[in-house]
Amino acid sequence: MSTKPKLYYFNGRGKMESIRWLLAAAGVEFEEEFLETREQYEKLLQGGSLLFQQVPMVEIDGMRMVQTKAILSYIAAKYNLYGKDLKERALIDMYVGGTDDLMGFILMFPFLSAEDKEKQRALIVQKATSRYFPVYEKVLKDHGQDFLVGNNFSWADVHLLEAILMVEEKKSDVLSGFPQLQYLSGNQELRIMSGKPRLTYLNGRGRMEPIRWLLAAAGVEFEEVYLETKEQYDKLIKDGFLLFQQVPLVEIDGMKMVQTRAIMSYIAGKYNLYGKDLKERALIDMYVEGISDLMQMILMFPFSPPDAKEKNLESIKERATNRYFPVFEKVLKQHGQDFLVGNKFSWADVQLMEAILAVEEKVPDVLSGFPQLKVFKTKMSNMPTIKKFLQPGSPRKPPPDAHYVETVLKVFKK
């Protein structure tokens, strides 16, 4: 449940490398345990972890998964890299299957005798240039789009890019006759998609903090660019990065996303934190919107004039204890489960946890009349990804201070 996937294999490429590629393309951090002795392998066997006595093995979402194709299919579906419908999935499966055939030749290359390696190298190049690469060249040329399926980044693109780079290690100019594949291989957008989300905002909480919380809860690493001058902000507008001339800005999956709610909906959907069906999404939306109303009061608090701060603080306390927290206390008590929706960790839980801690900074005993929320807070604090985010040195920002307020006013001055 939102812990990092754990990969068991050797410290090398082999059958695990494609899994590493796909997780990396989805922006998901993972851990690895390298097998270096037969005793380690036999211990996995004796513990019943290896269903067919084979690695790779991946621990993910409470499962111990084996069989590379099954693992990859699950990851692709979990992180929305597997098409929008059955037809797109069929195309992705075909292209991945073809790329796998080519990768099979490469996989066995290191185990060949020295005299057979030259023959195998020539065979790899021959198969790539006469059978496999022409297929993808034609697909990209025929539909005139950037990606293999549905003009959306998918598992098929990740697998093909991995294969291209591996064949290029054997023959550096292998793409000389494939202009579409040259573009795919050098496409900076594709490389961005295969990397971390990039967040552009000020070095403080503001409207970016719930986005940081949600990415962190999903176990996703991200990069940040901090705005410190009005010139940086004006340049983003001039370059067309800010659709409505506003930040936060999040670069993810080849998109430059603005509007906090849209960004968070996408992240929640991408990382399976948005319920299992329309009804659960509606509940999550209701709870998130309610919390957002409370968070808006906290967001504006640092900008209150000194003579209004005490009054605004009382207003935050009154709204939290009389309007918002009673709702969530009742929800948790009535269904008797650990999470707000469907007894599964969701965006709503993340947002509520952020709000509880933000209010506690202003009113330390605010949960004194809410026993369910106290238990909820303890459980959330011990979830591995959230626990990590709450540690010193994480991307979580401190409460706004005078310097932050000054920077905001400077960057966004008219």
N, C-alpha and C positions, 0 to 999 in steps of 0.2 A: 504494500500500500504506500506508494510514493517513495519507497526506498530505491536506491540505485540498483539496476540490474547487476548481477555478479556473473562473470564469465569464467569458465573453467576450461583451460586448454594449455597448450605449450606457449612459450614466449617466442612466437613466430607467427607467420601468416596462416598457412594451412586453411582448413575449413572454417576457422573462426574469423578470418579477416573480413569476409563479406558482412558478417554480423557486426563487427566493429564499425565498418563503413556506414551501415544503415543506421545504427544508433547515433553515430556522429552526425550524419546528415539530418537526423531528427532533432539534434541539439541536446541529446540525452547523455548525461554523465553516467559512467559505469565503472565498476571495480573489476579487477582480474585476479585470479589465483592461478599461477603457472604450475603446471605439472613438470617436475624435474626428476622424480624417482618413480619406479614401478610401485613402490609402497603407497604413494599418494593415489595412484590410479586404482590400486586394489582396494584401498580404503573407500573410495567412491563406490566401487562395485559392491563391497560388503554392506555399505550403508543403504543400498538400494536406490542410489541417486541416478544411476545410469540404466535407463529402461532397456536398452538393447546392448548394454556393455560397451557403449561408444561415447566419445566426446566428438564435437563440442557439447558442453552442457551449460545452460544459462538459467540462473535463478531469477525469475521475474514474476511479479504480482502473485507471490505465494506458490508459484509452480516451479518444478525442476524440469526444464524442457530439454529434450535431445532431438536429434534429426535436424540438420541445418535448414532444410527447406521449411519445415514446420516452424522453427524459431523465426526465420526471416518473414514468413507470412504473418505471424502474430505481430511482430514488431511493425511491419509495414501497415497493418490494419490499425494497430493501436495509435500510431502517430500520423494517421491520415496520409500515408504514402502509397495507398493501394487502390486508387481510382474511386470514382463516385458511384459506380454501379457494377453489376455483374459483367457487362460487356467490357468495360474498361479493365476490370480485374483479369478477364480472360486474355486481353491483349498484353497486359503487364506480365502475366504468367508465361505467355509465349515468348516474349522478348527476354525475360529472365532465364527461361529454360534454354534458349539459344545461346545466351551469354555464358550460362553454366557449362554448356558443352565445350566452348572455347576455353573457359577457365580450367576445365579438367585437364587439358593438355599442359597448361602452365603449372598447375598444382603438382604434377608428377615430375616436372623438370629437374628439381634438385636431387631426386633420388636415382637419376640415371647415371650410368657409367660415363666416364669422360668421353669415350668414343661415340656414345649414342647422343650426347648432348647437342652436338652440332646438327645432327639429323633432326632432332626434336625441335631445335630452334627454327630451322627452315620450315618444318611442318607447321609450327605455330604461326609463323608469318604467312605461310601459304593459306592456311585455313582462315586466318583473320581477314586477309585481303581478297580472297576469292569466294568465301562462303558467308562469313558473319558480318563484317563491316559493310559490304554492299547492301545488305538488308536494311541496316539502320540509316545508311546514307539515303536510300530511296524513301524510307518512311519520313525522315525529316524534310526531304526535298518535296515530297508529294503534298504533305499537309502544310508546309511553309511556316511551321511554328517552332518554338524553341525546345520543346520537350517531346518525348516519344508518344505519350498518351494524353489526350484531352487538353493539351497545352498546360498541364499542371505537373509540377515536379513530383516524381514518383520513384518507387523502388527500382523501376526499370532504368531510369536515368542514372541512379546511384551505381547500379551494378555495371552498366555500360561504361561509365567514367572509370570505375575501378579497373575494368578489363582493358580499356584503352591505355591507361598508364602502365599496366603490367606488360602489355605487348610492346609498348614503346621502350621499356627497359631492355627488351630483346633486340629491337630494331627501331632506332630513334626516329626515322623518317617514315614510319609505317602509315601515317595519315596523309602522305603527300598527294595521294589521288582521291582524297575524301574531304572536300571543302566543308561540307555540312558537319562532319565529325570534328574537323579542326575547330569550327566555331563552338561546338558543344564542349569540347575539351578545354577551350580557352575562355569559355563564357564566364565572366566574373560574377554574373548573377547566380549561376549554378554553384560557383564556389562559395558565395555568400550564403546560399541556402544550405550548403553543407557545413556551415559554421554556426557560431553562436548568434542568437538575437543581439541586436545592437540598440541600446537605449540612449536617446538624446534628451537631456533635461538639465536642470540645475543640480548642483551637488547638495541635495536636500530632499525632504519627503515630498511634499506637494502632491500633485496628481500622478506622479510616477510611482509613489510608494506602493499602492495596491498592486501595480503591475510587477514590481520587484517581488512582492510577497507571493503572487500567484506563480511566477516562474520558479522561484525558490521552492515553493511547496511541490511543484511538479518535478523537482530535481534537475532543472535545466540551468546550466551556466549561461551567463550573459555578459556582454561588454557594455561599458557606459562611456558616453562623451558628455562632458559637463559644459554647459553654457556659462560663461563668466563675463561676457561683454555683449553689448547691444549689437556690435558688428557681427558676431557669430550668428546671432538670431536673425539679423537682416539678411545675411548671406543664405541661410536656409530658405528664407522666403523667396529671395531672388532666384535661387537655383531650382525652385519648384518643389522642394521637399515637403513643404507644409501646406496641405490641401486647403485648410481654412486659416492659415497664418497662425497656427497655434501648436504648442507642444503640450503633452508628450509626443515624441516621435519614436516609433519602434520599427526597425528594419528587421523583417522576419520573412522567411520563405520567398524572398525576391520582392516583397512588398514594402513600401514605405507607409506605415499605418499611423494615422492620427485619430483623435477622439478616443478618450480613455475607455469608454464603455465598449466600443467596437474592438479595440485592442484586447481587452480582457475577455470578451466573448470568444474571440478567435483562439486565444491561448487556452481558455477553459475547454473549448471544443477539441482543439488539437491534442491536448494532453489528458483527455477523458476525465475532466473535472466538471462536466456540465450535464450530468444525469444520463439515464439510459433511454429516455423517451421524451416526447413533447410535454407530458404532464410534469415530469421531474424538472425539466428545464423551466417551466412556468413557475414552479415553486422556488427554484434557485433564483430566478430573476426577481421574484417578489422580495425574497429575503435580502438579496444583494442591494436592491433599490432602497429598501428600508435602512439598511446599514449605511448606504451612501449618503442618505439624508443626514444621519448623525455625523458622519465623517466630514461632511461639508462644513458643519459648525466648527469642528476641530481644525479643519484646513484653514479657515479664515481667522482663527483665534490670534495667531501671532501678529496679524495686521490690524488688530483692534487698537484704538487709541487708549492710552493708559487709564483714563477715567472710565472706560467701558469694560475693561478686562474682568473686573470682579463680577459685574452683571452677566457678562457672556459666559464666565466660568459656571455661575449658578444655573444659567440656561442649559449648558451642556449636561450638567449633573441631573437637572430636572428631566430633560428629554430622555437621557439614558435610562434613568431609574423608573420613570413613569410611563414612557411610551415604547421604547425600543427593546430594552433588555427583558421586560416582562413577556414580550412576544416569544422570544427565543427560549426563555425559561419554560414557558408553557409547552412549546413544540417538543422540546427535549423530554419533558416530564410525561407528556401524553403518549408519545410513541415508545418511550423507554429504551431508546437506542443511542449509540454514541455520536451520531452525526445528524445534521438537520434534515437531510433528504435521502430517502431510500437506504438508510443505514450504510451509506458509502461516502467516503471523503469527497467533498466537492468544493467548488469555488465559494459557495455560501459559507462553508466552515472556515475557509481561509480568511474571508473578508470579516467574519465575525470575530475571529481571533485577533486580527489586526485592530479592530475597533475596541475590543476589551482592553488590550494593552495601552492603546492611545488614551482611553478615558482614565485608566488607572494612573497614568502619569499625572493627571490633573486631580483625580479624586481617588486616592489609594484604596479606600475601603468601599468602592462603588459596588462590589459584588457581595457585600455582607448579607444582603437579603435574597441572594440568588444561588442556592446550593447546586442546582443543575449546571449553571454556568461556571461555577467554581470547578466542578468535576470536568466539565468540557475543557476549560482552560488547561487543567493539568494534563489531560490526555493529549490535547493538541501540542502542548509544549514538549511532550516526549516523543512525538512523531519524528523520525530521523531527519527528514528534510527541514522541518520547521525548527527542530532543536538546533540544527546546524546554522540556520538563518538567524537565530537568536543569540548566537555566540559572538563575542567581540571579534572584530576583523571581518565580519560578513558584509555583504552589500547593503544591509539594512542601515538606514540613515538615523542619526540622532534627532531628538526633538529640535524644531527650528529655533535658532537663536537670532540675535540682532544682526549678525553678519549675513545670515541667510536672507532675512527680510530686506536688508540693504541691497543684496545682489539681485533679488527678484525685482525690486523697484528700478534698479539700474538697467537690467537687461530688457525689461518690458516698457521702459518709459516711452511716452508718445513723442 
